[in-house]
Amino acid sequence: MPSYTLRINNVKKTVSTDPDTPLLWVLRDLLDLTGTKFGCGKGLCGACTVQYKGNPVRSCTLAISSALEGDILTIEGLSPKEDHPVQRAWVELDVPQCGYCQSGQIMEAAALLSKNENLTDNDINAAMEGHICRCGTYSRIRKAIHLAAGKLEK
C-alpha cells in the first residue's frame, strides 16, 4: 500500500492505506483521532466535518490521496485546552444534548468565524445548513456562534 504524509493538527503523520480511503477513516482508524464522527458516509449530515486548507470539508467523502497539499485541522487540534471561542460558547449556552454532531458543527462554525465575525442569522443558517442535529439545538447553535463572534481575539 502507498504511504501518505499529511499535516494534521500541525503535526506531520505518515500512514499507509489505499488511495481511495476516506480521510475520516484515516483519522479515526489509523491515527486514533476519534473526535471526528461518522454520520451518513455521504457528506450530507456534517458530523465528519474537519478543516482542510482552512475550509470546512466532509472527511467521509475526501479521499486521502486528495488531502495531501494542505493542513488538516480536527476538533482535537482546534484548541489544545478546548478554549476556542466557539467551544467556550458551546459550553456556556449548553448547546449539545447528545453531542454526536457537535465536533462537525464546531469545526464549521470556527471556519465561518475565521472569515467573518459580523454574521447575521441568515449567514449562520446558510453556513450551517448542511449540518443535521437530531436533537434540534439549532437556535442554541446560532446563539453560540454569535456569542463566539464577540469573543474572538482581534
N, C-alpha and C positions, 0 to 999 in steps of 0.2 A: 504494500500500500504506500502511496505517496505521503510524504511528510509536509506539513504546512506550519509556518511560523506566523503567529498572529500577535498583535499587540492588544492585550485585554487588560483593562483597568491599569494602564501604564506599566504593564509587565509583559515581556515577550514570553510566549508559550509556544512550544512546538508539539504538534500532535500528528499521529499517523492515522489516516482514515480515507475512506472513499471520497473522491472529489465532490460527489453529489450529497454528501452528508449535510443535513441542515445544521446551521450554526447552533441552534437550540440544543441539539443532541451532543455537539462538541462541548458546549458549556456545561451541560448537566452531567453527561455520562463520562466524558473524558477528563474534564477539568474540575468536576465536583463543585461547580458554581450553580447551586440549585435554587437560587432566588428567582431566576427566570423560569416562568411556569409554562407548561404545555396546556393549551386550551383546546383549540379546534384542529390544529395541524394544517390549516389552510390560509392563515393570515387574516382571518375575519374577526377574531374576538379581541385581540390586543394583549392577551395575557403574557405573551412571549416577547414583548417589545423591549429592545435594547437600543442603544445609540451606536450608530456606525457613521464615522466621519461627522459626528455632532448632530446627526439627524436620526429621528426615531425610525426603526425598521422592525419588521416582524421576523424574528430569528428562526421561526419554524419554516419559513419559505426561502431563506437566504442560504444558498449552498456555501460551504466553507471555501470552495475554490473561488467564489466571488467576493470574499470578505478579506482579502489579503492586503489591500492597499490603503489601509486606514485604521485609526484607533477604534476599538470596540469598548463601549462602556456598559457595564451591567449594574444592576441595583447594588451589588456588593461594592462596586467601585465608585458609586455616586458620591459617597461621603464616608470616610473610614469610621467616623464616630456617629454616623446616622443623624447628622445635624444639618443636612442641606435644608434650606428654607422650605422646600416642598415637603420633605419628610417631617419637619417640625410642625408645619401647618396641618399635615395629615393627622398627627397625634393630637394637636391642640383642638381640632374640630371633630375628633373621634370619627374620622371618615370610614375606616374599614369595619366591616361586620365580619364576614367570613375571611376576608383578606386575600383570597386567592388571586384576584385580578390586580391587586394593588401595586405590585412591582412594575407591571407594564404601564399602569396608569401614571405612576410616579415618574417613570422614565420619559413618557410622552410629555407630561407637564413640565418637567425640568428642561427638556429640549425646547419646548414652546417658550418658556420664560427666558431662556438664554438668548432668544431672538427678539423678544418683545415683552416689555414689562407693563405696557399700557394696554391691557386687554379688556375687551368688552365681553359680556356674556356670550354674544354671538361668536366672537373669536374663539373663546374657550370651547363652546359647543361644537364648532366646526373642527377644531383640532382633536377633540376627544371623541368625536362621533363614532369612530371605528372601534371603540372600546366597550365591551359588554361587562356590566356589573350586575350579576344575578341578584345581588341584594338591593339594587336600586338606589345606591347612595349618590346619585348624580348631582343633586343640589349641594350636598356637602363637598363633593369633589370640586365643583365650580367655586364654592366659597373658599376652599382651601387654596386653590390656585390664585385667587385674588389676594388672599392673605399672604401667601408666599411672595407674590409680586412686591408687596410692601416691605418684605424682609430681605430681599436680595441686596447684597452688598454692591455698592456702586463702584 
